[in-house]
């Protein structure tokens, strides 16, 4: 796991304009065969949690779960890791609103678009719908965030939103909260209620 984190860091540095040598060396040494490209850290937390729940060690399988720091970075990462670069198989998740960025970035890199899975709004929305509003509120209470949630829900701007929309907005109101709940919500899922994009992603790895 630690070595795969080194590879992820090396790729991120390469994407920022650094040398390609460290990433290439680690890819060869670790036998990296697949890169799971994700928009952010909360998506990575959810994928890692689901893999762990199914008894899989993705790093040991040569699979790198790689948050890109934003959907608009897909083109750069696809070039470095796909056919023009390391030649890895590329897969991942994207939000419906970012589908266009992914399609263009992957096409320019010569990578297959069919292996990417699209969330209706985003992964948090998928998870809230799968669990239901009541269950998510129970988890928020169990995690000690009931008071912040109540304060958030009392804001006038939330009155016209649906309960699901409010919870989704709440998860993004504090740094690190989305990452934390990416794991918490996935761990609370019944195996038969895993959202289709997330289930399809892991099943294809």
N, C-alpha and C positions, 0 to 999 in steps of 0.2 A: 504493500500500500504506500509506504513512504517513497519507494522508488518511482511509483507511478505519479505521485505528487510532484516529484522532481521533474518528471517528463512534462507534466502539465505546466509547471512553472517555466520550463525551458521553451515550450511552445508559445506561451503567453509573451515571454520576452522576445522571441523571434518575431511574433506578430507585431510587436511594438517597434521593430526595427533593429533588433539585436542579431547576433550571429546565428546561423542555422546549425552549426556543428554540435552543440550540446543536445539539441532535440534529436538530431539524426543518430547520434551515438547511443542515446538512451533508448530510442525506438528499436534499434537493432539489438541492444543488450537485453531489453525486456520482452522482446517478441511482440511488440504492439501491433495489432492487426486491425483494430476498429477504433474510431474516435466518435464518441457520442457528443454532438455539438448542441449546447443548450444556451439559452439566452442569459441566464444568471444563476447565482448560487442557490436560490430557493428551488429551482428546477433540479439542480444537481443533488440537493439534499433529498428531494423526493425520490429520484431515481435510485440513489444509494440505499435509501430506506427500503424501497420495494425489493431491490436485489437482495439485501441482507435478510429480509423477511422470507424470501424464497430460497434461502440457503446458498446464494451464489456469491462468489468472490470475483467481481468483474476484473479487478486488477490482475489477479492470477490467471484470468482467461485472456489476457492481452487486450483488454478493453479499457480505454481511457475516457472517463466522464469529464467533459471539459466545458465549463461555463465560459462564454466568450465576452461577457461584459456588455451585452447589447446585441440586438438582432442585426443591426447594420454592419456588424463585424463578420457576418457569415462569409462574404466573398473572400476576405483576407484569409480566414482560417481554412476555408475550403481549398484555396490555392496552395497553402502551405502543406496541408495534410492529405489532400486528394491526389488525383492523377498527376497534376503538375509538380507536386512536391514529394511527400513521403509515400504516396501511393496507398494510403490506408483506405479501408472501407469507411464511408461516412454515413452516419445516421443521426437521429436526434428528434427533438420536439420544437415546434414553433407555434406562436399564437396566430389566430386567424388574421389579425391585423398586420402581421409581419410576413404573411405568406409570399407576398411579392418580392420582398428583399431576399428571401431564401431561394425562390425560384430563379431570380436573376443571378444571384451569387453562385449557386450550384451549377447553373447552366454554363456560366463563364469558366468555371473550373473543370467542366467536363464530368461532373459527378451526377449520380443518379438521384433524381428528385423523389422517386417513388418510395424511398426508404425513410422519408421524414414524415412524422406524424403531427397532425394539426389539432390544436386545442381550440374549442369553440370561441372562447374569449382568451383565457389563459389557463395555466395549470391549476391555479388556486380556485378558479371558478369551477373547473371540472371536479376538483376534490370536494368542494362545498356541496355541489349538486349530488355527488355520489353518497356523501354522508348524511346530507339533510341539515337544515339550519339548526334544528334542536340539538342534534348530536355535536355539531361544531361548537355551539354555545356551551355545551357541557364540557367539552375539551378546553375551551378558553377558560372556563371557571376552574377546572382542574389544574391548569397551568398558572393560575394566580393572576390572570389578566381580566377578571370580571369587572373590577372598578374602572380600569381604562376603557373597557368596552362600553360600559354604561355612560361614561363621560362622552365618548365619541358618538354614541347613538342619540344623545340629547342635543347635539348640534343641529341648528335649523337646516343646514345643507343636506342632512341625511333623511329628512322627512319624506321627500318624494321618491326615494330609492326603495327598491324591494329589500326584504330581509337578507336575501342572498347577496345583493349588490353592496349592502352595508357591511356585511362580514368581509367581503372581498376587499373593500376599501380599508377596513380596519386593519387587516393583515399587513398593509403597506404603510401604516402610519408611523412606524418607528423602525429605525435601522436595526436589522437583524431579526425582526419579527417574522417576516416572510420565510427566511431561511429556517428558523426554528419550527414554524408551523408546517413547512414543507415536509419535515420528518414526522411531526406529531400526527398530522392528518393522514398520511400514508400508513403509519403504524396502526391507526384506528380502523382502517378499512377492512370490511369482510372480503375474503379472497374473491368472491363473485361480484363485488361491487367496484373493483378497480376500474377507473375510467379507461375507455377504449384506447385513447392515444398512448397512455402510459403503459397499459397492458400490452399493446401491440409492439411498442418499442422494446420492452424487455424480452418478450417472446421471440423477437427477431434477432436477438443478440446471441 
